[in-house]
């Protein structure tokens, strides 16, 4: 296994900037959808190919819209 060099990798801040989202959002997406990435201890890195794949998935599967409700409905008597 070859370890990509940091000069060719993107850290969390660079990925967030490229996606136009926050670092917290990127971490949440990694936890939810498990896009391919590398971890070096606590550091998360993406190669250009992994970042492009992540962006393509995000753009085709935009954040799903959910019906907004005010909570459970009360039964009408």
C-alpha positions as CSV (number, residue, x, y, z in Angstrom):
1,X,0.0,0.0,0.0
2,X,1.4,3.4,-0.9
3,X,0.8,6.3,1.3
4,X,-0.2,9.4,-0.7
5,X,1.9,12.4,0.0
6,X,0.3,15.3,1.9
7,X,1.1,17.7,-1.0
8,X,-1.3,15.8,-3.2
9,X,-4.0,15.2,-0.6
10,X,-6.7,17.4,0.7
11,X,-7.3,17.9,4.4
12,X,-10.7,18.4,6.0
13,X,-10.5,22.2,5.6
14,X,-9.7,22.0,1.9
15,X,-12.5,19.5,1.3
16,X,-15.0,21.7,3.1
17,X,-13.9,24.7,1.1
18,X,-14.1,22.9,-2.2
19,X,-17.6,21.5,-1.3
20,X,-18.8,24.9,0.0
21,X,-19.7,23.4,3.3
22,X,-18.4,23.4,6.9
23,X,-15.8,21.0,8.3
24,X,-18.5,19.7,10.6
25,X,-20.7,18.8,7.7
26,X,-17.9,16.9,6.0
27,X,-17.3,14.9,9.2
28,X,-21.0,14.1,9.5
29,X,-21.1,13.0,5.8
30,X,-18.1,10.8,6.4
31,X,-19.9,9.2,9.4
32,X,-23.2,8.8,7.5
33,X,-22.2,7.8,4.0
34,X,-18.6,6.5,4.5
35,X,-17.0,8.1,1.3
36,X,-13.6,6.7,0.6
37,X,-10.9,8.6,2.5
38,X,-7.7,8.0,4.4
39,X,-7.1,8.5,8.1
40,X,-3.7,9.2,9.6
41,X,-4.5,9.1,13.3
42,X,-7.1,11.8,13.8
43,X,-6.4,13.4,10.5
44,X,-8.7,12.8,7.5
45,X,-7.3,13.1,4.0
46,X,-8.8,12.8,0.5
47,X,-7.0,12.2,-2.7
48,X,-8.2,14.1,-5.8
49,X,-10.0,11.0,-7.1
50,X,-11.7,10.4,-3.7
51,X,-12.7,14.1,-3.5
52,X,-14.2,14.1,-7.0
53,X,-16.2,10.9,-6.3
54,X,-17.4,12.5,-3.0
55,X,-18.5,15.6,-4.9
56,X,-20.2,13.7,-7.6
57,X,-22.2,11.7,-5.0
58,X,-23.2,14.8,-3.2
59,X,-24.3,16.6,-6.3
60,X,-26.4,13.7,-7.6
61,X,-27.9,13.0,-4.2
62,X,-28.4,16.5,-2.8
63,X,-29.4,16.6,0.8
64,X,-32.7,14.9,0.9
65,X,-35.6,17.2,1.7
66,X,-37.8,16.1,4.5
67,X,-41.3,17.1,5.2
68,X,-41.2,19.6,8.1
69,X,-43.8,18.9,10.8
70,X,-44.5,20.5,14.1
71,X,-44.7,17.2,15.8
72,X,-47.1,14.3,16.2
73,X,-50.7,15.2,15.4
74,X,-53.3,15.0,18.0
75,X,-56.2,12.7,17.3
76,X,-59.5,14.4,16.6
77,X,-62.2,13.4,19.0
